[in-house]
Amino acid sequence: MKYFPIFLDAVHINALVIGGGDVAARKIELLLKTTNTITIMSAHVNESVERLIKSNQLVWLAHNYQPGLLMQYNLVIAATDQESINTQVAKEAHKANILVNVVDQPALCRYITPAIIDRTPIIIAMSSSGTAPILLRMLREQIEKMLPAGYGKLADFSFKFREHVKARIKGLRNRRTFWEETLRGTIGKMVLSGNIEPAEKLLINSLKNSVAPPKGEIVFIHTLSGEPDKLTLAAHREMQFADAVIYDEAVNEQLIEYIRRDADKFPQSIPSTILINYQHAIELAENGKKVIYLLAGNNPLPANVALSQSAISTQQLVSGL
C-alpha cells in the first residue's frame, strides 16, 4: 500500500487551514464533522468561510501565510490558489513533521483525504491512492446504496450490549455468529426502523437461552488457480470465521487477506501434495478452533485414520470455479 490507512482521534486534532476561498471552505466543512479546533489563516475570506468561522466560533488569523507559525498545529491544509505559497507551507510542515495536505498537489502531501461514507459511528474511508478519483467515486456510490442511513444505529446498539453478550456467550466464534444472526435478523430490522426498545427486550430474552461452547472443525478449501476474484461466497464466509489457517507456498498468498485478521496463521514448508498436516489441524480443532486448510489446485484428500476416527466435523469446498 502506498498510503497507510489511519483514523485520527478528533479530540487531539489542532488544525490550520491556509486559504479563504471555496476550496478552503470545503476542507473546513469536512474538518467540522469531527472537530472545531480549527484556525483559518488568510487575509481575506469569502462568504462561505466567514459564515463557517462565525457559526462555529473558529479562530481567524486575518493575514496571509507567514513562515514560522505552524509549530502549534498538528494538521495543516494548504488551500490557497497560489502554488508557490502551497509549496512553502508544505516544506515548512515537512521539516517539522506536521501532517500536511496540499490541495491538488499529492506529491507535496503527507496525507490525503479519503472518500468518506458517514454512518456515524460507522465511518468508511476509501482511497485510490490518488490514481483513479472517478473509479473511487463510482465505488463510493455503490457502497452508499448498500448501507441504510440508519446503519449507525446498529453500531450504537451493538456497543450498548457488547459486554452483556461477552459475559453470556463464551467463545469468539459463538459471539460472532450470535451478532451476525442478531443484526441480520428481526432485531437488526427493528433497530434500523427505529424500534429500539422492543429490539432491546428481544435481545435480552435471546441471551437467556443456553449457548453451547464452540466446537472445533476443519474446512478444507481447494483454491484451484487461487484467483481472489473467483473466491466463492461460501468459502469467503468460512474464512471470515476462521480461528486458524494452514497453507503452503503453492497457495496464492493474496487469499490470506480474506482470512479473519485475528486468526492464527500457519504456513508450512512441505507442499500439501506431499504431506497434509492433519495432526496439527486435528489438535487445533480439538481445542475448539475453526481451522481453514487452504489447498492449491483440487487434488483429492488422502485418507487419514486419526481424522476419520475423531469426532471433528469436516467439510470440503472448491473455490475458484
C-alpha positions in Angstrom: 0.0 0.0 0.0 1.3 3.4 -0.9 -0.7 5.0 1.9 -1.2 3.7 5.4 -4.9 3.9 6.4 -5.4 5.5 9.8 -8.1 7.3 11.8 -7.1 10.2 13.9 -8.7 10.9 17.3 -10.5 14.2 16.7 -10.0 15.2 20.4 -6.3 15.7 19.6 -6.6 17.5 16.3 -5.5 21.1 16.2 -5.9 22.1 12.5 -4.7 25.0 10.5 -6.3 25.8 7.1 -4.4 28.3 5.0 -6.7 30.0 2.5 -10.1 31.6 2.4 -11.8 30.5 -0.8 -14.2 27.8 -1.9 -11.6 25.0 -1.6 -10.8 26.1 2.0 -14.5 26.2 2.8 -14.9 22.5 1.7 -11.9 21.5 3.8 -13.3 23.4 6.8 -16.7 21.7 6.4 -15.1 18.3 6.4 -13.0 19.0 9.5 -16.1 20.3 11.3 -17.6 16.8 11.2 -15.0 15.9 13.8 -13.6 19.0 15.5 -14.0 22.7 15.7 -10.4 23.2 16.9 -9.6 24.9 13.6 -7.7 28.0 12.7 -8.0 29.8 9.4 -5.1 31.8 8.1 -5.9 34.2 5.3 -6.0 38.0 4.8 -9.4 37.7 3.1 -12.1 35.0 3.3 -15.2 34.6 1.1 -18.8 34.5 2.5 -18.8 30.7 3.0 -15.6 30.7 5.0 -16.8 33.7 7.0 -20.1 32.0 7.8 -18.3 28.9 9.0 -16.0 30.9 11.2 -18.8 32.8 12.8 -21.2 29.9 13.3 -18.6 27.6 14.7 -16.5 30.2 16.6 -13.3 29.3 14.7 -10.1 31.2 15.1 -9.3 33.6 12.2 -5.8 34.9 11.6 -6.5 37.7 9.2 -3.2 37.6 7.3 -1.7 35.5 4.6 0.7 32.7 5.2 3.8 33.6 7.3 6.6 31.2 7.9 7.3 30.1 11.4 3.7 29.8 12.6 3.0 26.1 12.0 4.6 24.6 15.1 1.5 24.9 17.3 -0.6 22.8 14.9 -0.5 19.1 14.2 -2.5 19.1 11.0 -2.2 21.7 8.2 -4.1 22.2 5.0 -2.7 24.4 2.3 -5.7 25.6 0.3 -4.6 28.8 -1.4 -4.8 29.4 -5.2 -1.0 30.2 -5.3 1.2 27.1 -6.0 4.3 28.8 -4.6 2.6 29.5 -1.3 1.3 26.0 -1.0 4.8 24.7 -1.7 6.3 26.9 1.1 3.7 25.6 3.5 4.4 22.0 2.6 8.2 22.5 3.0 7.8 24.0 6.4 5.4 21.3 7.6 7.7 18.6 6.3 10.6 19.9 8.3 8.5 20.0 11.4 7.0 16.5 10.8 3.5 18.0 10.7 0.8 16.2 8.8 0.1 18.4 5.7 -2.3 18.2 2.8 -1.8 20.4 -0.2 -4.9 20.6 -2.3 -4.5 19.1 -5.8 -0.7 18.5 -5.2 -0.4 15.0 -3.9 3.4 15.0 -4.3 3.5 17.6 -1.5 1.1 15.8 0.8 2.0 13.8 3.9 -1.6 12.6 4.0 -4.5 12.6 1.6 -8.2 12.9 2.3 -10.2 9.7 1.5 -13.7 9.4 0.1 -15.9 9.1 3.2 -19.2 7.4 3.8 -20.6 8.6 7.1 -22.9 6.4 9.1 -21.7 7.6 12.5 -20.3 5.9 14.4 -19.6 3.7 11.4 -17.1 5.5 9.1 -16.0 4.1 5.8 -12.9 5.7 4.2 -11.8 4.8 0.7 -8.8 5.8 -1.4 -7.5 5.1 -4.9 -4.1 6.4 -3.7 -4.6 9.3 -5.9 -4.8 7.2 -9.1 -8.4 7.0 -10.1 -10.8 9.5 -8.5 -13.7 8.7 -10.9 -13.5 5.0 -10.2 -13.4 5.8 -6.5 -16.5 7.9 -6.8 -18.3 5.1 -8.6 -17.3 2.7 -5.8 -18.5 5.1 -3.2 -21.9 5.4 -4.9 -22.3 1.6 -4.9 -21.4 1.2 -1.3 -23.7 4.1 -0.2 -26.6 2.4 -1.9 -26.0 -0.7 0.1 -25.8 0.9 3.5 -29.1 2.2 5.0 -28.9 5.7 6.5 -29.6 4.3 10.0 -26.7 1.8 9.9 -25.0 3.7 12.7 -27.9 2.8 15.0 -26.9 -0.8 14.7 -23.4 0.1 15.8 -24.7 2.0 18.9 -27.0 -0.9 19.7 -24.1 -3.4 19.4 -21.9 -1.3 21.7 -24.6 -1.0 24.3 -24.9 -4.7 24.7 -21.4 -5.8 23.8 -20.3 -6.5 27.4 -23.6 -8.3 28.2 -23.1 -10.6 25.2 -19.4 -11.2 26.0 -20.3 -12.2 29.6 -23.1 -14.5 28.5 -21.7 -16.1 25.3 -18.4 -17.8 25.6 -16.1 -18.1 22.6 -15.3 -15.5 20.0 -16.8 -17.6 17.2 -20.0 -18.1 19.1 -20.2 -14.4 19.7 -19.6 -13.6 16.0 -22.3 -16.0 15.0 -24.7 -14.5 17.6 -24.1 -11.0 16.5 -24.4 -11.8 12.8 -27.7 -13.6 13.3 -28.9 -10.8 15.5 -28.0 -7.8 13.3 -29.2 -9.5 10.1 -32.4 -10.8 11.6 -35.5 -9.4 13.2 -33.7 -7.5 15.9 -31.5 -5.7 13.4 -34.5 -4.8 11.2 -36.3 -3.4 14.3 -33.2 -1.2 15.2 -33.0 0.1 11.6 -36.7 1.0 11.7 -36.3 2.9 15.0 -38.0 0.4 17.3 -35.1 0.4 19.7 -36.8 -0.5 23.0 -38.6 -3.7 21.6 -35.3 -4.7 20.0 -33.5 -4.4 23.3 -36.1 -6.6 25.1 -35.9 -9.2 22.3 -32.1 -9.3 22.6 -32.2 -9.6 26.4 -34.6 -12.6 26.1 -32.4 -14.2 23.5 -29.5 -14.1 25.9 -31.4 -16.2 28.4 -31.1 -19.2 26.1 -28.2 -21.6 26.7 -25.4 -21.3 24.2 -23.0 -24.3 23.9 -19.2 -23.7 23.8 -17.7 -23.6 20.3 -17.0 -26.9 18.6 -13.9 -27.2 16.5 -14.0 -28.1 12.8 -11.7 -28.3 9.8 -12.7 -26.8 6.5 -10.5 -27.8 3.5 -10.8 -25.3 0.7 -9.4 -26.3 -2.7 -8.5 -23.0 -4.3 -7.9 -24.2 -7.9 -6.0 -21.4 -9.7 -6.0 -19.3 -6.5 -7.5 -16.2 -8.1 -9.1 -14.0 -5.3 -11.8 -12.6 -7.6 -13.1 -16.2 -8.0 -13.5 -16.8 -4.3 -16.9 -18.2 -3.7 -19.3 -16.7 -1.1 -19.3 -19.9 0.8 -15.5 -20.0 1.1 -15.4 -16.3 1.9 -17.8 -16.8 4.8 -15.9 -19.7 6.2 -12.6 -17.8 6.0 -14.1 -14.8 7.9 -15.0 -17.1 10.8 -11.6 -18.8 10.9 -9.6 -19.2 14.2 -6.6 -20.6 12.3 -5.4 -21.1 8.8 -2.9 -23.7 7.4 -1.4 -23.3 3.9 1.7 -24.0 1.9 3.8 -22.0 -0.6 1.6 -23.1 -3.6 -1.4 -21.2 -2.2 -1.8 -17.7 -3.5 -0.9 -15.5 -0.5 -3.4 -12.9 -1.6 -6.1 -15.3 -0.3 -4.7 -14.9 3.2 -6.1 -11.3 3.1 -9.6 -12.8 3.2 -8.9 -14.7 6.4 -10.2 -13.1 9.6 -7.4 -10.8 10.6 -7.1 -12.2 14.2 -6.8 -15.8 13.0 -3.6 -17.7 13.7 -1.6 -18.3 10.5 0.5 -21.5 10.0 2.4 -21.5 6.7 4.1 -24.9 6.1 7.2 -25.6 4.1 6.2 -29.0 2.9 3.8 -28.9 -0.1 0.3 -30.3 0.6 0.7 -32.6 -2.4 3.4 -34.4 -0.4 2.0 -34.0 3.2 -1.2 -32.6 4.6 -0.6 -31.7 8.3 -3.7 -33.5 9.6 -2.3 -33.8 13.1 -1.8 -30.1 13.6 -5.3 -29.3 12.2 -6.8 -32.0 14.5 -5.1 -30.6 17.6 -6.4 -27.1 16.8 -9.9 -28.3 16.2 -9.9 -30.4 19.4 -9.3 -27.2 21.2 -12.4 -25.7 19.7 -10.8 -23.9 16.8 -12.3 -23.4 13.4 -9.4 -24.4 11.1 -9.3 -23.4 7.5 -6.9 -25.5 5.4 -6.1 -23.9 2.1 -5.0 -26.2 -0.7 -3.8 -25.1 -4.1 -5.5 -26.8 -7.1 -8.1 -29.5 -6.5 -6.4 -32.7 -5.6 -8.3 -35.5 -3.7 -7.6 -35.5 0.0 -5.7 -38.6 1.1 -7.4 -40.7 3.8 -6.4 -40.2 7.4 -7.2 -42.6 10.2 -6.8 -40.1 13.0 -9.2 -37.7 11.4 -11.8 -40.4 10.4 -11.8 -41.8 14.0 -12.2 -38.3 15.6 -15.4 -36.6 16.3 -14.3 -33.5 14.5 -16.6 -32.0 11.9 -15.0 -31.5 8.5 -16.1 -30.2 5.1 -14.5 -29.6 1.7 -15.2 -26.6 -0.5 -14.0 -26.0 -4.0 -13.5 -22.2 -4.6 -12.4 -20.5 -7.8 -14.7 -22.1 -10.4 
